[in-house]
Amino acid sequence: MIVGRILRGILDALKFYGLLMHYIWLRIVYVYLHIKYYCVKVGGAALIEAVEIWYSIKTMSKENRVIFAACIAVSIYGLSLVTLTRM
């Protein structure tokens, strides 16, 4: 009788810890899916912005495109310079 109660107590404890580990695993997966969802959302927003910029560049005149490209190149060179000086 006493051995049966002890074994039942051990089995109940193992079931409890198994359920607890399963719950923790499900919470980790839940957080992972939220992170993945927001990454997809950010990627979609970036894609929409890129398409809007692309069409606004296509509507520019040739001179404005050259000015736009020069501004982008200067900012990239500036960021590169800042990165190199901070290293």
Secondary structure as GFF3:
##gff-version 3
##sequence-region A 1 87
A	DSSP	alpha_helix	2	58	.	.	.	ID=ss1
A	DSSP	alpha_helix	62	86	.	.	.	ID=ss2
###
